[in-house]
Amino acid sequence: MSRERLVSITISVPKSYRDQLRKIIAQSNLDNLDKATSISELGRKIFGQYLEKLGYETKPELSGIKTKN
């Protein structure tokens, strides 16, 4: 399966959101020392989950990052 080309976007979030995202990334990296997770990967996961919730089709490669429900 070919992977869709990734494009860059810029968003602004409150500092408290950024801090929470950093904590999620740090915990994910501690839980899986073999693969570093980036905030970009987490952002793609969040966007993907939101689009699925709205009924849009998303890419399977957006899964795989552990998030707290």
NULUMSE-389306 format. One record per atom (N, C-alpha, C): atom name; x, y, z. Coordinates in nm, 3 decimals. Example, Ala and Ser with C-alpha at 12.3 -4.5 7.8 and 13.67 -1.06 7.14 Angstrom:
<rs>
R  a      xx      yy      zz
R  N   1.319  -0.569   0.780
R CA   1.230  -0.450   0.780
R  C   1.320  -0.330   0.780
R  N   1.285  -0.225   0.708
R CA   1.367  -0.106   0.714
R  C   1.290   0.003   0.787
</rs>
This chain:
<rs>
R  a      xx      yy      zz
R  N   0.085  -0.117   0.000
R CA   0.000   0.000   0.000
R  C   0.090   0.124   0.000
R  N   0.063   0.217  -0.092
R CA   0.143   0.339  -0.094
R  C   0.088   0.437   0.010
R  N   0.178   0.513   0.063
R CA   0.141   0.608   0.166
R  C   0.114   0.743   0.103
R  N   0.007   0.807   0.146
R CA  -0.027   0.939   0.092
R  C   0.077   1.041   0.136
R  N   0.109   1.134   0.048
R CA   0.208   1.238   0.077
R  C   0.158   1.325   0.193
R  N   0.244   1.350   0.287
R CA   0.211   1.435   0.402
R  C   0.240   1.580   0.367
R  N   0.153   1.670   0.410
R CA   0.172   1.813   0.389
R  C   0.172   1.881   0.526
R  N   0.239   1.992   0.533
R CA   0.252   2.065   0.658
R  C   0.137   2.165   0.674
R  N   0.085   2.173   0.797
R CA  -0.011   2.277   0.832
R  C   0.033   2.337   0.965
R  N  -0.012   2.457   0.990
R CA   0.021   2.523   1.116
R  C  -0.108   2.553   1.189
R  N  -0.113   2.517   1.316
R CA  -0.228   2.549   1.399
R  C  -0.181   2.617   1.527
R  N  -0.268   2.694   1.585
R CA  -0.239   2.757   1.714
R  C  -0.333   2.697   1.818
R  N  -0.276   2.659   1.929
R CA  -0.354   2.602   2.040
R  C  -0.313   2.673   2.168
R  N  -0.400   2.669   2.268
R CA  -0.361   2.726   2.397
R  C  -0.238   2.653   2.453
R  N  -0.160   2.724   2.531
R CA  -0.040   2.667   2.591
R  C  -0.072   2.541   2.670
R  N  -0.185   2.539   2.738
R CA  -0.222   2.422   2.818
R  C  -0.242   2.299   2.729
R  N  -0.296   2.316   2.607
R CA  -0.311   2.205   2.514
R  C  -0.174   2.155   2.470
R  N  -0.085   2.249   2.437
R CA   0.050   2.212   2.395
R  C   0.120   2.133   2.504
R  N   0.106   2.180   2.628
R CA   0.170   2.111   2.740
R  C   0.115   1.970   2.757
R  N  -0.017   1.954   2.741
R CA  -0.078   1.822   2.753
R  C  -0.029   1.731   2.640
R  N  -0.020   1.784   2.518
R CA   0.031   1.705   2.406
R  C   0.174   1.660   2.432
R  N   0.255   1.747   2.488
R CA   0.393   1.710   2.521
R  C   0.398   1.597   2.623
R  N   0.309   1.601   2.721
R CA   0.303   1.494   2.822
R  C   0.264   1.361   2.757
R  N   0.165   1.366   2.666
R CA   0.122   1.244   2.597
R  C   0.238   1.186   2.516
R  N   0.311   1.272   2.445
R CA   0.425   1.227   2.364
R  C   0.534   1.169   2.452
R  N   0.565   1.236   2.561
R CA   0.669   1.186   2.652
R  C   0.633   1.048   2.706
R  N   0.507   1.030   2.746
R CA   0.464   0.901   2.799
R  C   0.470   0.794   2.691
R  N   0.426   0.829   2.571
R CA   0.429   0.734   2.459
R  C   0.573   0.691   2.430
R  N   0.665   0.785   2.433
R CA   0.806   0.753   2.407
R  C   0.866   0.668   2.518
R  N   0.824   0.690   2.642
R CA   0.872   0.606   2.753
R  C   0.814   0.465   2.744
R  N   0.690   0.454   2.700
R CA   0.625   0.324   2.687
R  C   0.682   0.240   2.574
R  N   0.734   0.306   2.472
R CA   0.788   0.235   2.355
R  C   0.922   0.297   2.317
R  N   1.027   0.248   2.379
R CA   1.161   0.304   2.357
R  C   1.216   0.276   2.217
R  N   1.158   0.179   2.147
R CA   1.206   0.143   2.014
R  C   1.158   0.240   1.906
R  N   1.053   0.316   1.933
R CA   0.999   0.407   1.832
R  C   0.961   0.539   1.896
R  N   1.026   0.644   1.852
R CA   0.995   0.777   1.903
R  C   0.870   0.830   1.833
R  N   0.780   0.886   1.910
R CA   0.659   0.947   1.858
R  C   0.676   1.098   1.859
R  N   0.629   1.163   1.754
R CA   0.640   1.309   1.747
R  C   0.503   1.373   1.766
R  N   0.504   1.502   1.792
R CA   0.378   1.573   1.808
R  C   0.303   1.574   1.676
R  N   0.373   1.570   1.563
R CA   0.308   1.563   1.432
R  C   0.229   1.433   1.417
R  N   0.289   1.323   1.461
R CA   0.219   1.194   1.455
R  C   0.094   1.197   1.542
R  N   0.106   1.252   1.660
R CA  -0.009   1.261   1.750
R  C  -0.117   1.351   1.689
R  N  -0.077   1.462   1.629
R CA  -0.172   1.551   1.563
R  C  -0.248   1.481   1.452
R  N  -0.176   1.401   1.370
R CA  -0.242   1.325   1.264
R  C  -0.343   1.227   1.322
R  N  -0.307   1.164   1.432
R CA  -0.396   1.068   1.499
R  C  -0.523   1.140   1.547
R  N  -0.507   1.254   1.612
R CA  -0.620   1.330   1.664
R  C  -0.710   1.375   1.549
R  N  -0.650   1.431   1.443
R CA  -0.729   1.474   1.328
R  C  -0.802   1.357   1.264
R  N  -0.733   1.245   1.251
R CA  -0.794   1.125   1.192
R  C  -0.913   1.076   1.272
R  N  -0.897   1.072   1.404
R CA  -1.007   1.027   1.490
R  C  -1.126   1.123   1.481
R  N  -1.098   1.251   1.473
R CA  -1.205   1.350   1.463
R  C  -1.278   1.337   1.330
R  N  -1.203   1.320   1.221
R CA  -1.267   1.303   1.090
R  C  -1.352   1.176   1.086
R  N  -1.303   1.068   1.148
R CA  -1.381   0.944   1.155
R  C  -1.512   0.968   1.232
R  N  -1.502   1.043   1.341
R CA  -1.620   1.074   1.421
R  C  -1.723   1.151   1.340
R  N  -1.676   1.235   1.247
R CA  -1.765   1.312   1.161
R  C  -1.817   1.230   1.043
R  N  -1.764   1.108   1.028
R CA  -1.811   1.020   0.922
R  C  -1.725   1.018   0.797
R  N  -1.609   1.082   0.802
R CA  -1.518   1.082   0.687
R  C  -1.429   0.959   0.691
R  N  -1.388   0.914   0.573
R CA  -1.297   0.800   0.564
R  C  -1.155   0.849   0.592
R  N  -1.081   0.773   0.670
R CA  -0.943   0.811   0.702
R  C  -0.847   0.700   0.661
R  N  -0.720   0.729   0.672
R CA  -0.614   0.635   0.633
R  C  -0.577   0.544   0.750
R  N  -0.552   0.416   0.724
R CA  -0.517   0.324   0.833
R  C  -0.387   0.358   0.902
R  N  -0.295   0.427   0.835
R CA  -0.167   0.459   0.899
R  C  -0.181   0.565   1.008
R  N  -0.301   0.619   1.026
R CA  -0.323   0.715   1.133
R  C  -0.341   0.648   1.268
R  N  -0.353   0.518   1.270
R CA  -0.372   0.448   1.396
R  C  -0.238   0.408   1.454
R  N  -0.239   0.365   1.580
R CA  -0.118   0.310   1.638
R  C  -0.059   0.390   1.752
R  N  -0.105   0.512   1.774
R CA  -0.052   0.591   1.884
R  C  -0.151   0.578   1.998
R  N  -0.101   0.539   2.115
R CA  -0.188   0.522   2.231
R  C  -0.231   0.659   2.283
R  N  -0.362   0.676   2.296
R CA  -0.414   0.798   2.357
R  C  -0.508   0.759   2.469
R  N  -0.520   0.845   2.567
R CA  -0.607   0.819   2.681
R  C  -0.748   0.856   2.640
R  N  -0.844   0.763   2.659
R CA  -0.984   0.791   2.621
R  C  -1.062   0.852   2.734
</rs>
